[in-house]
Amino acid sequence: MEENGQKINCTVESCKYNNGEENLCMLQAIHVSPIQGNDSKEPDESMCASYKYED
């Protein structure tokens, strides 16, 4: 999974792509989108658009 020393961490247990044992995202890349109407310039103004709920 690591390429060029990069990896995507994930602690969202309900995400389908979360490897809970290692807190890693199983995707090679993620899509990050803004939250509409939030321009706080803080981390809370964006979200992972690649999130999928684990059934």
TORROVO-793859 format. One record per atom (N, C-alpha, C): residue number from 1; atom name; x, z, y. Coordinates in steps of 0.2 Angstrom, whole numbers. Atoms other than C-alpha are relative to their C-alpha. Example, Ala and Ser with C-alpha at 12.3 -4.5 7.8 and 13.67 -1.06 7.14 Angstrom:
2
{rec 1, 'N', {4, 0, -6}}
{rec 1, 'CA', {62, 39, -22}}
{rec 1, 'C', {4, 0, 6}}
{rec 2, 'N', {-4, -1, -6}}
{rec 2, 'CA', {68, 36, -5}}
{rec 2, 'C', {-4, 3, 5}}
//
This chain:
55
{rec 1, 'N', {4, 0, -6}}
{rec 1, 'CA', {0, 0, 0}}
{rec 1, 'C', {4, 0, 6}}
{rec 2, 'N', {-4, 0, -6}}
{rec 2, 'CA', {14, 4, 12}}
{rec 2, 'C', {4, -7, 1}}
{rec 3, 'N', {-4, 6, -1}}
{rec 3, 'CA', {21, -12, 20}}
{rec 3, 'C', {4, 2, 7}}
{rec 4, 'N', {-4, -1, -7}}
{rec 4, 'CA', {35, -10, 34}}
{rec 4, 'C', {-1, 7, 2}}
{rec 5, 'N', {0, -7, -2}}
{rec 5, 'CA', {33, 9, 33}}
{rec 5, 'C', {-7, 2, 3}}
{rec 6, 'N', {6, -1, -3}}
{rec 6, 'CA', {15, 8, 39}}
{rec 6, 'C', {-6, 2, -5}}
{rec 7, 'N', {6, -2, 5}}
{rec 7, 'CA', {-1, 16, 31}}
{rec 7, 'C', {-6, 2, 5}}
{rec 8, 'N', {6, -2, -4}}
{rec 8, 'CA', {-19, 20, 37}}
{rec 8, 'C', {-2, 7, -4}}
{rec 9, 'N', {2, -7, 2}}
{rec 9, 'CA', {-23, 39, 35}}
{rec 9, 'C', {-8, 0, 1}}
{rec 10, 'N', {7, -1, -1}}
{rec 10, 'CA', {-41, 44, 32}}
{rec 10, 'C', {-2, 6, -3}}
{rec 11, 'N', {2, -7, 3}}
{rec 11, 'CA', {-49, 61, 30}}
{rec 11, 'C', {-8, 0, 0}}
{rec 12, 'N', {7, 0, 0}}
{rec 12, 'CA', {-67, 55, 31}}
{rec 12, 'C', {-2, -1, -8}}
{rec 13, 'N', {2, -1, 7}}
{rec 13, 'CA', {-73, 60, 13}}
{rec 13, 'C', {-6, -5, -2}}
{rec 14, 'N', {6, 4, 2}}
{rec 14, 'CA', {-89, 50, 14}}
{rec 14, 'C', {1, -8, 0}}
{rec 15, 'N', {-2, 7, 0}}
{rec 15, 'CA', {-80, 33, 17}}
{rec 15, 'C', {2, -3, -7}}
{rec 16, 'N', {-1, 4, 7}}
{rec 16, 'CA', {-80, 21, 2}}
{rec 16, 'C', {7, -1, -1}}
{rec 17, 'N', {-7, 2, 1}}
{rec 17, 'CA', {-62, 17, 5}}
{rec 17, 'C', {5, 6, 1}}
{rec 18, 'N', {-4, -6, 0}}
{rec 18, 'CA', {-55, 35, 6}}
{rec 18, 'C', {3, 2, -6}}
{rec 19, 'N', {-3, -2, 6}}
{rec 19, 'CA', {-43, 40, -7}}
{rec 19, 'C', {1, 8, 2}}
{rec 20, 'N', {0, -7, -1}}
{rec 20, 'CA', {-47, 59, -6}}
{rec 20, 'C', {6, 4, -2}}
{rec 21, 'N', {-6, -4, 3}}
{rec 21, 'CA', {-32, 65, -16}}
{rec 21, 'C', {6, -1, 5}}
{rec 22, 'N', {-6, 1, -4}}
{rec 22, 'CA', {-20, 57, -4}}
{rec 22, 'C', {-2, -1, 8}}
{rec 23, 'N', {3, 1, -7}}
{rec 23, 'CA', {-31, 56, 12}}
{rec 23, 'C', {3, -7, 3}}
{rec 24, 'N', {-2, 7, -2}}
{rec 24, 'CA', {-27, 37, 13}}
{rec 24, 'C', {-6, -5, 0}}
{rec 25, 'N', {5, 6, 0}}
{rec 25, 'CA', {-38, 22, 17}}
{rec 25, 'C', {3, -5, -4}}
{rec 26, 'N', {-2, 5, 5}}
{rec 26, 'CA', {-38, 10, 3}}
{rec 26, 'C', {0, -8, 3}}
{rec 27, 'N', {-1, 7, -3}}
{rec 27, 'CA', {-39, -5, 15}}
{rec 27, 'C', {6, -2, 3}}
{rec 28, 'N', {-7, 2, -3}}
{rec 28, 'CA', {-24, -15, 21}}
{rec 28, 'C', {0, 0, 8}}
{rec 29, 'N', {1, -1, -8}}
{rec 29, 'CA', {-31, -15, 39}}
{rec 29, 'C', {-7, 2, 1}}
{rec 30, 'N', {7, -2, -2}}
{rec 30, 'CA', {-46, -8, 48}}
{rec 30, 'C', {-2, -3, 7}}
{rec 31, 'N', {3, 2, -6}}
{rec 31, 'CA', {-57, -14, 62}}
{rec 31, 'C', {-2, 5, 5}}
{rec 32, 'N', {2, -6, -4}}
{rec 32, 'CA', {-59, -2, 77}}
{rec 32, 'C', {-4, -3, 6}}
{rec 33, 'N', {4, 3, -5}}
{rec 33, 'CA', {-73, -5, 89}}
{rec 33, 'C', {-2, 6, 5}}
{rec 34, 'N', {2, -5, -5}}
{rec 34, 'CA', {-78, 4, 105}}
{rec 34, 'C', {-7, 2, -1}}
{rec 35, 'N', {6, -3, 0}}
{rec 35, 'CA', {-93, 15, 106}}
{rec 35, 'C', {-4, -2, 7}}
{rec 36, 'N', {3, 3, -6}}
{rec 36, 'CA', {-105, 7, 118}}
{rec 36, 'C', {-2, 6, 5}}
{rec 37, 'N', {1, -5, -5}}
{rec 37, 'CA', {-106, 16, 135}}
{rec 37, 'C', {4, 6, 1}}
{rec 38, 'N', {-5, -5, 0}}
{rec 38, 'CA', {-91, 27, 132}}
{rec 38, 'C', {6, -3, 2}}
{rec 39, 'N', {-7, 3, -3}}
{rec 39, 'CA', {-76, 23, 143}}
{rec 39, 'C', {4, 6, 2}}
{rec 40, 'N', {-4, -7, -1}}
{rec 40, 'CA', {-68, 41, 142}}
{rec 40, 'C', {7, -1, 0}}
{rec 41, 'N', {-7, 1, 1}}
{rec 41, 'CA', {-51, 34, 139}}
{rec 41, 'C', {3, 5, -5}}
{rec 42, 'N', {-2, -5, 5}}
{rec 42, 'CA', {-50, 47, 125}}
{rec 42, 'C', {-2, -3, -7}}
{rec 43, 'N', {1, 3, 7}}
{rec 43, 'CA', {-50, 44, 106}}
{rec 43, 'C', {-7, 0, -2}}
{rec 44, 'N', {7, 0, 2}}
{rec 44, 'CA', {-69, 48, 105}}
{rec 44, 'C', {-3, -7, 3}}
{rec 45, 'N', {4, 6, -3}}
{rec 45, 'CA', {-73, 31, 114}}
{rec 45, 'C', {1, -6, -5}}
{rec 46, 'N', {0, 5, 5}}
{rec 46, 'CA', {-69, 21, 98}}
{rec 46, 'C', {-2, 3, -7}}
{rec 47, 'N', {2, -2, 7}}
{rec 47, 'CA', {-74, 21, 80}}
{rec 47, 'C', {3, -5, -5}}
{rec 48, 'N', {-2, 5, 5}}
{rec 48, 'CA', {-69, 13, 64}}
{rec 48, 'C', {-5, -4, -3}}
{rec 49, 'N', {6, 5, 2}}
{rec 49, 'CA', {-80, -2, 61}}
{rec 49, 'C', {0, -2, -7}}
{rec 50, 'N', {-1, 2, 8}}
{rec 50, 'CA', {-73, -4, 43}}
{rec 50, 'C', {-3, 5, -4}}
{rec 51, 'N', {3, -5, 4}}
{rec 51, 'CA', {-82, 12, 38}}
{rec 51, 'C', {-6, -3, -5}}
{rec 52, 'N', {5, 1, 4}}
{rec 52, 'CA', {-93, 10, 23}}
{rec 52, 'C', {-2, 6, -4}}
{rec 53, 'N', {2, -7, 4}}
{rec 53, 'CA', {-103, 25, 15}}
{rec 53, 'C', {1, -1, -7}}
{rec 54, 'N', {-1, 0, 8}}
{rec 54, 'CA', {-98, 29, -3}}
{rec 54, 'C', {-7, 2, -3}}
{rec 55, 'N', {6, -1, 3}}
{rec 55, 'CA', {-114, 28, -13}}
{rec 55, 'C', {1, 5, -6}}
//
